[in-house]
Amino acid sequence: MLEGSEDGAAAALRLANGASLESTLDVADPGDWLALDAGARQVAWYRPRFLPEWEYAAPLPAELSGLGESGLALALCHRDGRIRQEAVRRAADHPGLMPLVVIRCADWAGPVRECARQVLREALDAESALDAASLILRVGRRDRGAFGVDVLGQVVRRASSGQLGALFADRDRMVRRFAYRHAVEGRLLPAGELARAAAQDEDTVVQDLCATAALEALGSAGAYTDVLPPLLSSRNPRVRSAGVTGLRRAGWSQRAESFLSDRSALVRACARYVVRQQGGDPAAWYRQRCREPDDLELPPGAVIGLAECGNRADAALLWPLLAHPAGGVRARAVAGLRTLDCVDAKRLRPLLDDPGAGVVRETVVALLPSVKELSADWLLERTGFERPRHVRVGAFRLLDARGDIVALRAAVGLLQDPDVKLRTWAQQSVQRWHPSADVRRGDPEVEELLDRSRHLFSDYVLRRRKREAGVGCCSSRTCRCTASTPRPAP
């Protein structure tokens, strides 16, 4: 695979030395053809002596008629438009060079562009157009690149089911989007196949497009058993939410209750809408499950769902769940208390030592607004190397948000942490630290901490930080921290 114009220039030089196209680039990769086109122009401008010399004359030199594919490929990328135009005419007899003809269809020179379009129109059949779909769509994003896209659209509308299947399975998501969009506009696929495509494709654009089209087709087809099960079983929340919304149209609203505790907030919101339209009360459903967590297998989605549609009085059901054996339930209980604005820093503080990383993350988010109420020394103890990583990360986030000298003390202490990411975060925290109004000027601890982290600063920046904090021996004439130190030129 060629990476950019530099690799394309190297490929152009290899072709000039007689190498074959197949040994120089991946002929199935559209990016390699684009890189070759850009690289050949780069060589032509900066190292022209390495390329064949074709000077325009009328008629064109006879050497063009005897060129092989390698030489003709270079002629198709030549900086002289008249050379490119003649090369396009001769490329009609070389199907392997059709990708470069596609690129020339968006050429900046009008005669070259029109000639390439004529050759493409005559030589392009359904099979070759679909093979070049990825390149055509990339060139289509350029100025004057719409011609190839229009031709490809016409081919797709006439394609067989097997040819469409190849486009739907293409590894290039642009090709899949283009194919599905035309299939939807032309009603080429039944609702069931659209639903399966929405559930299986990894691209979110294809998922939304196919899920929406599948639901729209339900009004005429009514094939609910073919459409809704794939949508409801999808791993993508947007597709599942589309399936849940379709339950009401299918008359299966009672099945929406099972999605009230879905892991996705979007799916839960759609399920609550469907249940309410049927006359149900989602809040009562959530309360019943949170009130009896020992009698039922409590899904975490039911806990946060109660906070999403309940009121502050429901916090009484969430506080006991902080001791639930399942970490997901504990984490959602903390998130629910934050949603209901019922955070109590003293009661949540023990969860910073929770064995579940998700619980600690949610607790940190909940405690950030009230970080001043937490003991700085207690948090600093939790940044020790003997603590689990997620505990150290959570304590450091709170200390960093607290600011002043406590944040600097915690960050410098973590500069030797065994975890690479945590060390990096600590270094960044030290580098952006500035003394606030709460930091006592002339505090010797600040000077000591800055000296321990001096490898993170230039000499000038370190002196400026010390001046801001009022530390150092600035009254001495021999001090390196003196404010008279000249600043570097901007």
C-alpha positions in Angstrom: 0.0 0.0 0.0 1.3 3.4 -1.0 1.2 6.0 1.8 0.9 9.5 0.3 2.6 11.3 -2.6 6.1 10.3 -1.4 5.4 6.6 -1.9 3.6 7.5 -5.1 6.7 9.3 -6.4 8.8 6.2 -5.6 6.3 4.1 -7.5 6.5 6.4 -10.5 10.2 6.1 -10.5 10.0 2.3 -10.5 7.6 2.4 -13.4 10.0 4.7 -15.3 12.7 2.0 -14.8 10.5 -0.7 -16.4 8.8 -2.2 -13.4 5.3 -3.7 -13.9 2.2 -2.2 -12.4 1.5 -5.3 -10.4 4.9 -5.3 -8.7 4.8 -1.6 -8.0 1.4 -1.0 -6.4 -1.7 -2.8 -5.3 -3.9 -2.5 -8.3 -7.0 -3.4 -6.2 -6.4 -0.5 -3.8 -7.8 2.9 -5.0 -5.5 4.7 -2.7 -2.5 3.4 -4.6 -3.8 4.7 -7.9 -4.4 8.2 -6.4 -1.0 8.1 -4.7 0.6 7.2 -8.1 -1.2 10.1 -9.8 0.0 12.6 -7.2 3.5 11.1 -7.0 4.1 11.2 -10.8 3.3 14.9 -10.9 5.6 15.5 -8.0 8.5 13.7 -9.8 7.6 15.6 -13.1 8.0 19.0 -11.3 11.0 18.3 -9.0 12.9 15.4 -10.7 11.8 15.5 -14.4 15.1 13.9 -15.6 14.0 10.6 -14.1 10.9 10.4 -16.3 10.6 9.8 -20.1 10.8 13.0 -22.1 7.7 13.5 -24.3 7.5 16.8 -26.0 4.2 17.7 -27.6 4.2 17.9 -31.4 1.6 17.5 -34.0 1.2 14.6 -34.5 2.2 13.2 -31.1 5.5 11.3 -30.9 5.3 7.7 -32.1 6.8 6.5 -28.9 3.4 6.7 -27.2 2.0 4.1 -29.5 4.6 1.6 -28.5 4.4 2.1 -24.7 3.5 -0.8 -22.4 1.1 -0.4 -19.5 3.9 1.0 -17.2 4.9 3.7 -19.6 1.3 4.5 -20.5 0.4 4.8 -16.8 3.1 7.5 -16.5 1.7 9.2 -19.6 -1.7 9.3 -18.1 -0.3 11.2 -15.2 1.9 13.5 -17.3 1.9 17.2 -16.5 1.2 18.2 -20.1 -2.5 17.9 -20.7 -2.1 17.0 -24.4 0.1 14.0 -23.5 -2.6 12.9 -21.0 -5.3 13.3 -23.6 -3.5 11.1 -26.1 -2.7 8.6 -23.4 -6.4 8.4 -22.4 -7.3 7.5 -26.0 -4.7 4.7 -26.1 -5.7 3.5 -22.6 -9.0 2.2 -24.1 -7.1 -0.9 -25.2 -5.6 -1.5 -21.7 -8.4 -2.4 -19.2 -5.8 -2.5 -16.4 -5.4 1.2 -16.7 -9.1 2.0 -16.3 -8.5 3.4 -12.7 -6.3 6.1 -14.1 -9.0 6.9 -16.8 -11.5 7.3 -13.9 -9.1 9.8 -12.2 -8.8 11.7 -15.5 -12.6 12.0 -15.7 -12.1 14.7 -13.0 -9.0 16.3 -14.7 -8.6 20.0 -14.5 -8.1 20.2 -18.3 -11.4 20.2 -20.1 -10.3 18.2 -23.3 -8.6 15.6 -21.1 -11.7 15.3 -18.9 -14.1 15.0 -21.9 -11.9 12.4 -23.6 -11.7 10.3 -20.4 -15.4 10.4 -19.9 -16.0 9.2 -23.4 -13.6 6.3 -23.0 -15.1 5.4 -19.6 -18.6 5.6 -21.0 -17.7 3.2 -23.9 -15.5 0.8 -21.9 -17.2 0.6 -18.6 -19.5 -2.4 -18.2 -21.4 -3.4 -15.0 -18.6 -5.6 -13.7 -15.8 -3.2 -14.2 -17.8 -0.3 -12.8 -18.6 -2.2 -9.6 -14.9 -3.2 -9.3 -13.9 0.4 -9.5 -16.7 1.7 -7.2 -14.4 2.7 -4.4 -12.1 4.7 -6.6 -15.0 6.3 -8.4 -16.5 7.5 -5.1 -13.2 8.9 -4.0 -12.7 10.8 -7.2 -16.3 11.9 -6.9 -15.5 14.1 -3.9 -13.2 16.2 -6.1 -14.3 19.2 -8.2 -15.7 17.9 -11.5 -15.9 14.4 -10.1 -19.7 13.9 -10.3 -19.6 12.2 -13.7 -18.2 8.9 -12.5 -20.6 8.8 -9.5 -23.6 9.3 -11.9 -22.4 6.5 -14.1 -21.9 4.2 -11.1 -25.4 5.1 -9.8 -26.9 4.0 -13.2 -25.0 0.7 -13.0 -26.1 0.0 -9.4 -29.8 0.6 -10.4 -29.4 -2.1 -13.1 -27.2 -4.5 -11.1 -28.2 -8.0 -10.3 -28.7 -9.3 -6.8 -25.3 -11.0 -6.8 -23.6 -7.8 -7.9 -25.5 -5.8 -5.2 -24.4 -8.4 -2.6 -20.8 -7.8 -3.5 -21.2 -4.1 -3.0 -23.0 -4.6 0.3 -20.1 -6.7 1.5 -17.4 -4.3 0.3 -14.8 -3.4 2.9 -15.0 0.3 1.9 -17.9 1.9 3.9 -18.4 4.6 1.2 -19.2 1.8 -1.3 -21.7 0.2 1.1 -23.3 3.5 1.9 -23.7 4.3 -1.8 -25.1 0.9 -2.6 -27.6 0.8 0.2 -28.7 4.4 -0.5 -29.5 3.5 -4.1 -31.1 0.2 -3.0 -33.4 2.1 -0.7 -34.3 4.8 -3.2 -35.0 2.2 -5.9 -36.8 -0.2 -3.5 -34.4 -3.0 -4.5 -34.4 -4.8 -1.2 -37.3 -6.2 0.9 -37.8 -4.9 4.5 -36.4 -8.1 6.0 -33.1 -7.8 4.2 -32.9 -4.1 5.2 -33.4 -5.0 8.8 -30.7 -7.7 8.7 -28.3 -5.2 7.1 -29.0 -2.7 9.8 -28.3 -5.3 12.5 -25.1 -6.7 10.9 -23.3 -3.8 9.3 -20.7 -2.0 11.4 -21.2 1.5 9.9 -23.6 3.7 11.7 -24.8 5.5 8.6 -25.8 2.2 7.0 -27.5 1.1 10.2 -29.6 4.2 10.4 -30.4 4.2 6.7 -31.5 0.6 6.6 -33.3 0.6 9.9 -35.3 3.6 8.9 -36.1 2.2 5.5 -37.1 -1.2 7.0 -39.6 0.5 9.4 -41.0 2.6 6.5 -41.6 -0.5 4.5 -43.6 -2.0 7.3 -46.6 0.2 6.5 -47.0 -1.5 3.1 -45.5 -5.0 3.7 -46.5 -5.6 7.3 -43.7 -8.2 7.6 -43.2 -7.6 11.3 -41.8 -11.0 12.1 -39.0 -10.5 9.5 -38.1 -7.0 10.4 -38.4 -6.4 14.2 -36.5 -9.4 15.6 -33.2 -8.5 13.7 -33.6 -4.8 14.8 -34.3 -5.7 18.5 -31.4 -8.1 18.7 -28.8 -5.6 17.2 -25.8 -4.6 19.3 -26.2 -1.0 18.1 -28.4 1.1 20.3 -29.8 3.2 17.5 -30.9 0.1 15.6 -32.5 -1.4 18.8 -34.3 1.9 19.5 -35.7 1.8 16.0 -37.0 -1.7 16.6 -38.5 -0.7 19.9 -40.4 2.1 18.3 -41.7 -0.3 15.7 -43.2 -2.5 18.4 -46.1 0.0 18.7 -46.9 -0.1 15.0 -46.8 -3.8 15.1 -49.2 -4.0 18.1 -46.6 -5.6 20.3 -46.3 -2.8 22.8 -46.2 -5.2 25.7 -42.8 -6.4 24.5 -41.3 -3.0 25.1 -41.3 -3.6 28.8 -38.3 -5.9 28.5 -36.3 -3.0 27.0 -37.0 -0.6 29.9 -33.8 -1.8 31.5 -31.7 -1.8 28.3 -28.1 -0.8 28.7 -28.6 2.2 26.3 -30.4 5.3 27.5 -31.8 5.9 24.0 -33.4 2.4 23.9 -34.8 3.0 27.5 -36.3 6.3 26.4 -38.0 4.7 23.4 -39.3 1.8 25.5 -40.8 4.3 28.0 -42.5 6.1 25.2 -44.1 2.9 23.9 -45.2 1.8 27.4 -46.7 5.2 28.1 -48.6 5.1 24.8 -50.1 1.8 25.9 -51.2 3.3 29.2 -48.4 1.8 31.3 -46.3 3.5 34.0 -42.5 3.0 33.5 -41.7 4.7 36.9 -43.8 2.1 38.8 -42.1 -0.7 36.8 -38.7 0.6 37.8 -39.7 1.2 41.5 -40.9 -2.4 41.8 -37.6 -3.8 40.7 -35.5 -1.5 42.7 -37.6 -2.1 45.8 -37.1 -5.9 45.7 -33.5 -6.3 44.4 -33.0 -9.6 46.3 -36.1 -11.2 44.9 -35.4 -10.3 41.2 -32.3 -10.3 39.1 -31.8 -6.6 39.0 -30.4 -5.3 35.7 -28.3 -2.1 36.0 -30.5 -0.4 33.4 -33.5 -0.5 35.7 -31.6 1.4 38.4 -30.6 4.3 36.2 -33.9 4.1 34.4 -35.6 5.0 37.7 -33.6 8.1 38.0 -34.3 9.1 34.4 -38.1 9.1 34.9 -38.5 9.3 38.7 -38.2 12.1 41.2 -36.0 13.0 44.2 -38.1 10.9 46.5 -36.9 7.8 44.6 -33.4 8.4 46.0 -34.5 6.4 49.0 -34.6 3.3 46.8 -31.2 4.0 45.3 -29.2 4.4 48.5 -29.5 0.8 49.6 -28.3 -0.4 46.2 -24.9 1.1 46.9 -24.2 -2.1 48.8 -25.5 -4.4 46.0 -23.2 -7.3 45.2 -23.2 -6.5 41.5 -20.8 -3.7 40.5 -22.9 -2.6 37.6 -25.9 -2.0 39.9 -23.7 0.0 42.4 -22.3 2.1 39.5 -25.8 2.9 38.2 -27.1 3.7 41.7 -24.4 6.3 42.0 -25.2 7.7 38.5 -28.9 7.8 39.5 -28.2 9.7 42.7 -26.3 12.2 40.6 -29.1 12.5 38.1 -31.6 13.1 40.9 -29.2 15.7 42.4 -29.1 13.8 45.7 -25.4 13.4 46.1 -24.1 13.2 49.7 -20.3 13.4 49.7 -19.9 11.7 53.1 -22.0 8.7 52.1 -20.4 8.3 48.7 -16.8 8.7 49.8 -16.3 5.0 50.8 -17.1 4.0 47.2 -13.8 5.5 46.1 -12.3 2.3 47.4 -14.8 0.0 45.6 -13.2 -3.0 43.8 -15.2 -2.1 40.7 -13.6 0.4 38.3 -16.9 1.5 37.0 -18.2 2.3 40.5 -15.2 4.5 41.2 -15.5 6.3 37.9 -19.2 7.2 38.6 -18.4 8.2 42.2 -15.6 10.5 41.0 -18.0 12.2 38.6 -20.6 12.6 41.3 -18.1 14.0 43.8 -16.4 16.5 41.5 -18.7 19.4 42.4 -18.2 18.8 46.1 -14.5 18.0 46.0 -13.6 20.7 48.6 -15.6 18.7 51.2 -13.3 15.7 50.9 -10.1 15.4 53.0 -7.1 16.1 50.9 -4.9 13.8 53.0 -7.4 11.0 52.7 -7.4 11.3 49.0 -3.6 11.5 48.9 -3.4 8.2 50.7 -5.3 6.6 47.8 -2.7 7.7 45.2 -0.1 5.3 46.8 1.4 2.6 44.6 -0.1 -0.1 46.7 -3.7 0.9 45.7 -5.4 -0.5 42.7 -5.0 1.5 39.5 -8.6 2.7 39.2 -8.5 3.9 42.8 -5.3 5.9 42.2 -6.8 7.4 39.0 -10.1 8.4 40.8 -8.2 10.0 43.7 -5.9 11.9 41.4 -8.9 13.2 39.3 -10.4 14.6 42.4 -7.2 16.1 43.7 -6.4 17.6 40.3 -9.9 19.2 40.2 -9.3 20.6 43.7 -6.3 22.6 42.5 -3.8 24.7 44.6 -0.8 23.0 46.2 -2.7 19.7 46.9 -3.0 19.1 43.1 0.7 19.8 42.6 1.6 17.5 45.5 -0.5 14.6 44.1 0.8 15.1 40.6 4.5 15.1 41.6 3.9 12.1 43.8 2.6 10.2 40.8 5.5 11.0 38.5 7.0 7.6 39.5 3.8 5.7 39.2 4.2 2.3 37.5 1.3 3.0 35.2 2.4 4.8 32.0 -0.9 6.6 31.4 -1.2 7.8 34.9 2.4 9.1 34.8 1.6 11.0 31.7 -1.5 12.6 33.2 0.5 13.6 36.2 3.2 15.2 34.0 0.6 17.1 32.2 -1.0 18.3 35.4 2.4 19.5 36.7 3.1 21.4 33.5 -0.2 23.3 33.5 -0.2 24.0 37.2 -0.2 27.7 38.3 -0.4 29.0 41.9 -3.9 30.1 42.7 -5.0 32.7 45.3 -5.2 29.9 47.9 -1.5 29.1 47.6 0.6 30.9 50.2 3.4 32.9 48.5 6.8 31.9 49.5 5.7 28.4 50.5 8.9 26.3 50.6 7.0 23.1 49.7 6.0 24.6 46.3 9.7 25.3 45.6 10.6 21.7 46.6 7.8 20.2 44.4 8.8 22.3 41.4 12.5 21.3 41.8 11.4 17.6 41.9 9.7 18.1 38.6 12.2 20.4 36.9 12.8 17.9 34.1 9.4 18.7 32.8 10.2 22.4 32.3 12.7 24.5 30.5 14.8 26.8 32.8 12.8 29.8 31.8 9.4 28.3 32.5 10.6 26.9 35.8 11.9 30.3 36.9 8.6 31.9 35.8 6.6 29.3 37.9 8.7 30.1 40.9 8.3 33.8 40.5 4.5 33.3 40.3 4.6 31.4 43.6 7.1 33.8 45.2 9.6 31.1 46.0 13.4 31.0 45.5 16.1 33.3 46.6 15.0 36.2 44.4 16.5 38.8 46.7 20.0 37.5 46.1 22.1 39.0 43.3 23.5 35.6 42.3 20.1 33.9 42.2 19.2 32.2 38.9 15.5 32.9 39.6 15.9 36.7 39.5 13.1 38.5 37.7 15.8 40.4 35.7 16.6 37.3 33.8 16.0 38.2 30.1 13.1 36.6 28.5 13.5 34.8 25.2 12.4 36.6 22.0 8.9 35.9 20.9 
